[in-house]
Amino acid sequence: MKVVFHIDMDSTPIFELMLGNIKNLLKAESAEVSVVANGYAVKLFTRQNLAKYESEIRDLREKGVSFFVCENALRNLVEINPENVSDLCEVIPAGIVMLIRLQKEGFAYVKP
């Protein structure tokens, strides 16, 4: 099973719901999971904002979950330097391109 979680809102409750969904999925099924953050959600993935969830994110990464953060949104929407994104995430040029690519590769789309 392959699943991509898409988060685009700067909302801690949605972020926490997404983390819970991923954990529940991985308890129930073996899955390849990616998270794509674009829009205002990229704010959630800065070092400062992600610090509270660092151990959770590390645990999910150890289970193979990938976290992608849109550079277009960082630079053009929220004016955050990509260097401020947590090292637990990969900054990619365009979140929308990654979403399309993953769906073409058979990833099911989930938007918490």
N, C-alpha and C positions, 0 to 999 in steps of 0.2 A: 504494500500500500504506500502511495506517495501523496503527501498533503502539503499545500502551501497555505499558511495563515497570512492574511493581508490586514495590516493595521495602518490607518491613515489619519486618525484623530488623536490629538494631544489629550488623552483621557486615561488617567491612572486606573479607574475601574475597568475600562475596556482592556487595558494592558494586562491587568491581573486576571481578568476572565480568560484572556487568550492563554496566559501561562497555565492556568488551571485546565483549560481544554487540552492543551498539548500534553500535560502530565497524565490526564485521564486517558487520552488516546494511547499513549505509550504503555500504560498499564494494561490496556485491553488488547492491543494489537502491536505487532511489529510494524514499524512504519518509518519511512524516510520523510523527515519533516523539515520544511524551510519556513522562515518568517521573512516577509518583505514589509519594510516600513517605508512609507512615503508620505507626502503631505505633511501636515503638522505633527504627525506621530514621530517624526524623526527626532523631535525634542526629547522624547522619552529615552533615547538611546545614547545620550551624552554620558560621559564618565560620571558626572555629578548626579544625574537623575537615575542612572542604572545602579549606582552603588548599593542602594537598599536591596536590590534583587541579585546582586553579584553571585552569591552562592547558588541560587536557583538557576541562573543562566549558565553558570559553569557546569552544573549537574546536567542540564539539558544538552549542552554542547558535548559533554562526555558521552551522551546517549546518541550523538549524531545530528542533533538539531543545528541547522545553519541560520544565522541571523544576518539579513542584508538590509542596509540603510541607503536610501536614495541620495546621491550627491546633489542632484538637481534641486531637490527640496531643501537640503541643508544650505546651499548657497543662495538660491533665489527666493525661497519662501520664508525661511526663518533666520537667514543670515548667521549660520553657525559654521565655523571652520570644521571641515571634516576631521581634522586632527583631534577635535574634542569628543569625537565618538568613541565609545568604549572599545577597547581592544578585543572584546568578546564578539564584536560584530565586524562584518566586512562592508565597507563603503563601496557601492556600485554606482556607475554613471547614471542609470535611470531605473527607478523602481518599476515603472510600467513595463519596460522591456523585459525585466526579469519575471514579472508576473505572467506575461504572455509566453515567454520561453518555457517556464515551468509547466504551465498548463498544456502547452504543445507536447511536452515530455510526459504527459499523463498524470500530473499532479492534480488532485482534487482541490478546488478552491474553497476556503473557509474564511469568512469575515465575521469575527466575534462582535 
